[in-house]
Amino acid sequence: MAWYHAATVDAEFWFGPADTRDAAIANGRVRHGPGRLWVAEGKPFEADLRVFEPDVAPVVDRFDSINGEIFGEDGEGGSLYWDEAACADLSQRLNAAFADWAMTHGYHRGWQLDLADGEEVRPTLTLARGELG
C-alpha cells in the first residue's frame, strides 16, 4: 500500500504514490496549494493475467491455420487430437509466461486505484498572521 492525494474526495485522478501519509500531504500541498486536500492509502488494481483460461482457443486456431497443410486427411496431427490434460498444461504454461512478461514490463497493474477511505486534510491557520499555513 502507498499514499495518494487529491483535491477532492471524489476526484477522478489521485496523485502519488508516496511512502507515507505525511509525504502525500506534502506532495498534495505542492500540487493543490495550501487549502483542503484529501489523502488515502491505496494500490493499483492488479490485472487478471490468466488470459489463456479456461481454454487456449486463440492458440488452437493459430496453430491449425498455419499448420493445416501438414495434417492428415482427417485432420490427424491437428488440435482436434490434443487431449484435455495437454491443453490444460498448455494453458498453465502460457499463463505463467504471460504473467512473467507482464510483470517484467509493468503491464500487471491497472490505471484505477483501490483506495481506502479518504481523509480530509485541512489547512492550518496561523493565528498570529491570520494566514493559511
N, C-alpha and C positions, 0 to 999 in steps of 0.2 A: 504494500500500500504506500501511496505517496500523497502529498497535499497539493490541492489545486485552488485557484482563486478566480472569482468572477465579480462583475459589477453588481449583479442581482442574483437572487436565489434561483430564478427561473431562466438564467442566461442560456443562450444556445451554445456559447463557447465558454469553456472553463480553461484557464491557462495554468501551465505547470509542466512537469511535476516539480515539486520541491520536497526535500527530505524531511522537513519539519513544518509544523504549523506556523511558527514564527517566521521562517523563511518564506512561506507562502504569503503571509501578511505583508512582509517587506516587499516582495515582488509585486504584490497587489497594489501597494501604495505607489510604487513607481509607475505602474500601468494605469491605475484608475484615479490617482490623486489622493488627497487626504480625507475624502468623505467616506461614506459607508462602503463596505465591500463584504463579500461572502467567501468563506473558506470551507473546504470539505476534504475528507480523506476519500481516496478513490483509486481505481485502477482501470486501465483499458480493458474492455471486454476481450476475451480470448476467442479467436475464430475456431470453429469446428473443422479440424483438419482431416476428418475421416471422409475424404471426398470419393473414395473408392468403395464405399459401403452403401447398401448391402451387396451390391454386385459390381462387376467390373465391365459392364456393358460397353463403355467407350473403348476400352482396350480390346474387347472381343470384336467389336465392329471394325476397328482399325486393323487388327491382325488379319481378320478374314478378307478385308478389302485389298490389302497389299500382298496377300499370300494365296489368294484363291486359285491361282493358276497351278499351284503345286499340290493341291488336294486331289484325292482320288475322285472317281466319277460320282460317288455318292457322298462326297464331302469328307472322306476319311482324311484325318490329319488336321481338320479344322476345329474350330471351337465347339462344334456340336459334340465332339468326343472328349472335351475336357470334363473331368468329374468334379463333383461338388467340393470335395476336400481340396483339390488342386486350385480351384477358383477361390476358395476361402483363404488359402495360403497366399495366392497372388494378391488378393485384396489387402491382407495384413502387411505384406512386404511393400506394396505400393503406398499404403498409408504411412508406413514408417519412413520411407524415402521422402515422401511429400512433406511430412511433418518436419523432418530434419532440414530440408530445403527451406521451408517457410520460416523456421526459427533462425536459420543462418542469415537470411535476408530481411528479417524483421516483418514478415508478412503474417505472422501469427496473431497479431492484435488488430482489433477494430479501431475505428476513429471515435466511437462513442465511449464514454466513461461510465463505469459502475460506481456511482458516488454514494457515500454515506450521507446522513442528514447534514445539510449545510448549516453553518454557524455564522450569524451576522457579526461583523466586527465594526464597531462604531468608532468614529474619531474621538480622540481625547481632546478635551477642551482645556486650554491653558488659561487659567483664571487671571493670572497677572496681566495678560495682554488681551484676553477675550478672543483669542485666535484658536483655530484648529491646529492641533499638533500632530 
